[in-house]
Amino acid sequence: MDFTYPREVEEFRAEFGKYLDSVVTPDLLEEISTSGAETTGALTKAFWRRLGADGYFGLGWPKEYGGGGKSVLYLHAFNYVMMYRRLPVPIVTLNTVAPALMRVGSEEQKKEYLPRILRGEIEFAIGYSEPGAGTDLASLETRAVRDGDTYVVNGQKVFTSGAHHSDYVWLAVRTDPDAPKHRGISLLIVPLDSEGIEVRPFPTMGGYRTNITFYDNVRVPLSALVGEENRGWVYITTQLDFERIAISPIPGIERVFDSVTNFMRDNGHGSGDWTRSAVARWAAEINALKVMDLKMASMVANGEVPYYEASLLKVLSTEFQTRFYGEALEALGQPGLIKRGSEGALLQGDVERALKSSLVLLFGGGSNDVQRDIIATHGLGLAR
Amino acid sequence: MLFADSETQKLLRDTARSFLRDRYPWERLYELERGRAQLSASDLGEFAGLGWLGLTVPESAGGAGASLLEAAVVIEEMGYAGVPSPVSGTCTAGYLLASAEGAEAEKHLRALSSGSRLYTIAESSRRAATNGDPTLRFDGGRWSGKLAPFPFGMAADFLLAPLWVDGTDSFALITLEKARREPVMVLDRADYAQVSFDNLPAERIVILAEGPAAREICERCDALTTAFGTIELAGLMQRVTEMTAEYISNRVQFGQPIAKFQAARHHAADMLMQTQTARWTAYHALARFQADPEDTQEIWLAKHWAVRASQTVFELAHLLHGGVGVGTEYPLHLLTQGVAAWAVRAGDLNEMVSRIDCGLGLFESRSAEKSVV
């Protein structure tokens, strides 16, 4: 049993930290903290192009696509460092779109998109959920109908995060309404500046903006199809497994834990009887999450696909996260409730905002109740 | 013993439920939450007209002469309606001022009940001063200092505040007219302000009590603030639970309402268990305090329970609502933000643990330690 990160990954992590120290400017941090995901600002885009040019987006990509051909542990270390520092990562583009294109994209698509993704030049939004298709994603109704050499798309998507600053939407559409619901879905790459697309803001708690997107007779060429027609469900579910690993809240949890405990040390604020026991419990829980997170990364590195294991970590980490931020507010007391921007806000109002932002992950990336079903079925072999 | 509303409580509840539903639709609450509007003089006038601001003030001083348990019903309904309400503050102020004697106190009680002046409580000023520093200094006949942010800080005319003045426990009535006020946005509300004084003339702050007498009033202020706060929290939790039950009954996935799935049903059942227990323990604690104001232990126990119960309700409501629930144009967040904030407000878990342990005779009370400083 070997529990250690390979030495070269540790070295990479340290080097990458130093690299970030040299390229992350106070202006960039200011842009990130004030934009509140409202938009990807000019400095953030420039930062991504820099990361792309310096090879960080393609670390784990096969060499044939211009990547570094490194083990997934490098990617894990990269994501961890970025998220711990709250630096934005074009996560769905890198972890959802790119791997799918490598597996099932046409040669033309690979040539057109992969190099630009690698250079940090383009960004994708994901268009899966609909008003009537959330947890039950396979009942989605957005239609794509062939008309000569184009698909004509009509419908509505919700939680199209990033659509207001992305270049393309990775769109799940129904191409065969007569087939069983899992067998009539396809994936299309749709430029977001296509005629007939409307992007409306959907603001959420914690200041994060996502979108509702409307598709009114949007035309894309048949070459926009990803993989085979009506095989979209298979592609979507495989990618969700990757997404479940990529959207781990653990680095963010650790950042808040570190900043709250540093604040306590600096201000003699942690002497409350309840806080003393809570901090020890948080530390134990975070340790458990980190170990399970490493196990998951290690599985992927060894060529296994975590399935129920990914669900297990998703449930534990997201539920702990919401509970932890609420408890951290208890420990900080009433001053912790003050929002960023008002006088007296503790830790720039980070914990207050983190609590609100954390809620999305209870259901995003697959509702925790569905994850528990997966764990029961695939972890324990229980009959459905 | 009857665990049910009395006739008077029923009447108050029905009136409050329908009045608040009519006057505070979600659109109005969004405006308040975002700080685009504040409760106006006409809102306060309506509350006063219904007798709510002076519920705990004796009839002889212009109030409604209601019991604490009756006042609690209106406060619970404010939570249920999601209205950022001054009522728990005015009811606490009325209760505390009513225990003071003299013409000056009666003048304030009349102004409070009629709504001609708004009174609020800075309960957190003493609770927040964890390092033992005085919150206000009195020097050369003038006041200086800064209070921790408190509700209705921009709008209130008078403030009742448990304070440490020059290291002494004090309980003060402060005229806010000349104070410097800065609006403060908190997790769920936009009506807080930070108030500071710089060489304020002596007469602007009336010290109602000092030393042991002040400690007694401060204890009552803390206890009542916590009890009312827990009941307001229970009102919020009840509404969140009902909204969630309604949502899962109507939301169809996999061809049926998600309320048909056992996991969703069990979550909703957990929410109800937590909510009802929080509510009844808070009322029970308040009844004991009403009978004997020194009997506060159950108030701390009730808040301790309610904090943990509220975390379950907060989390499960959002889990069951999915994406729609976090949208700021959907009303759930107006209530769940309140649930999260009231879990901390009016006495956090550290304070509850310390008080409970002290009440059990196990450890020294932290607040007792502090008041010796």
Boltz contact constraints between the chains, C-beta under 6 A:
constraints:
  - contact:
      token1: [A, 134]
      token2: [B, 322]
      max_distance: 6.0
  - contact:
      token1: [A, 135]
      token2: [B, 253]
      max_distance: 6.0
  - contact:
      token1: [A, 136]
      token2: [B, 253]
      max_distance: 6.0
  - contact:
      token1: [A, 136]
      token2: [B, 254]
      max_distance: 6.0
  - contact:
      token1: [A, 159]
      token2: [B, 323]
      max_distance: 6.0
  - contact:
      token1: [A, 202]
      token2: [B, 327]
      max_distance: 6.0
  - contact:
      token1: [A, 203]
      token2: [B, 328]
      max_distance: 6.0
  - contact:
      token1: [A, 204]
      token2: [B, 326]
      max_distance: 6.0
  - contact:
      token1: [A, 204]
      token2: [B, 327]
      max_distance: 6.0
  - contact:
      token1: [A, 205]
      token2: [B, 326]
      max_distance: 6.0
  - contact:
      token1: [A, 205]
      token2: [B, 333]
      max_distance: 6.0
  - contact:
      token1: [A, 272]
      token2: [B, 350]
      max_distance: 6.0
  - contact:
      token1: [A, 273]
      token2: [B, 353]
      max_distance: 6.0
  - contact:
      token1: [A, 273]
      token2: [B, 354]
      max_distance: 6.0
  - contact:
      token1: [A, 274]
      token2: [B, 349]
      max_distance: 6.0
  - contact:
      token1: [A, 274]
      token2: [B, 350]
      max_distance: 6.0
  - contact:
      token1: [A, 274]
      token2: [B, 353]
      max_distance: 6.0
  - contact:
      token1: [A, 275]
      token2: [B, 350]
      max_distance: 6.0
  - contact:
      token1: [A, 322]
      token2: [B, 315]
      max_distance: 6.0
  - contact:
      token1: [A, 326]
      token2: [B, 311]
      max_distance: 6.0
  - contact:
      token1: [A, 329]
      token2: [B, 344]
      max_distance: 6.0
  - contact:
      token1: [A, 330]
      token2: [B, 344]
      max_distance: 6.0
  - contact:
      token1: [A, 330]
      token2: [B, 348]
      max_distance: 6.0
  - contact:
      token1: [A, 330]
      token2: [B, 349]
      max_distance: 6.0
  - contact:
      token1: [A, 333]
      token2: [B, 348]
      max_distance: 6.0
  - contact:
      token1: [A, 334]
      token2: [B, 124]
      max_distance: 6.0
  - contact:
      token1: [A, 334]
      token2: [B, 128]
      max_distance: 6.0
  - contact:
      token1: [A, 334]
      token2: [B, 344]
      max_distance: 6.0
  - contact:
      token1: [A, 337]
      token2: [B, 186]
      max_distance: 6.0
  - contact:
      token1: [A, 337]
      token2: [B, 187]
      max_distance: 6.0
  - contact:
      token1: [A, 337]
      token2: [B, 341]
      max_distance: 6.0
  - contact:
      token1: [A, 337]
      token2: [B, 344]
      max_distance: 6.0
  - contact:
      token1: [A, 338]
      token2: [B, 184]
      max_distance: 6.0
  - contact:
      token1: [A, 338]
      token2: [B, 186]
      max_distance: 6.0
  - contact:
      token1: [A, 339]
      token2: [B, 185]
      max_distance: 6.0
  - contact:
      token1: [A, 342]
      token2: [B, 184]
      max_distance: 6.0
  - contact:
      token1: [A, 342]
      token2: [B, 185]
      max_distance: 6.0
  - contact:
      token1: [A, 343]
      token2: [B, 182]
      max_distance: 6.0
  - contact:
      token1: [A, 343]
      token2: [B, 194]
      max_distance: 6.0
  - contact:
      token1: [A, 352]
      token2: [B, 187]
      max_distance: 6.0
  - contact:
      token1: [A, 359]
      token2: [B, 318]
      max_distance: 6.0
  - contact:
      token1: [A, 359]
      token2: [B, 326]
      max_distance: 6.0
  - contact:
      token1: [A, 360]
      token2: [B, 326]
      max_distance: 6.0
  - contact:
      token1: [A, 362]
      token2: [B, 318]
      max_distance: 6.0
  - contact:
      token1: [A, 362]
      token2: [B, 319]
      max_distance: 6.0
  - contact:
      token1: [A, 363]
      token2: [B, 322]
      max_distance: 6.0
  - contact:
      token1: [A, 369]
      token2: [B, 263]
      max_distance: 6.0
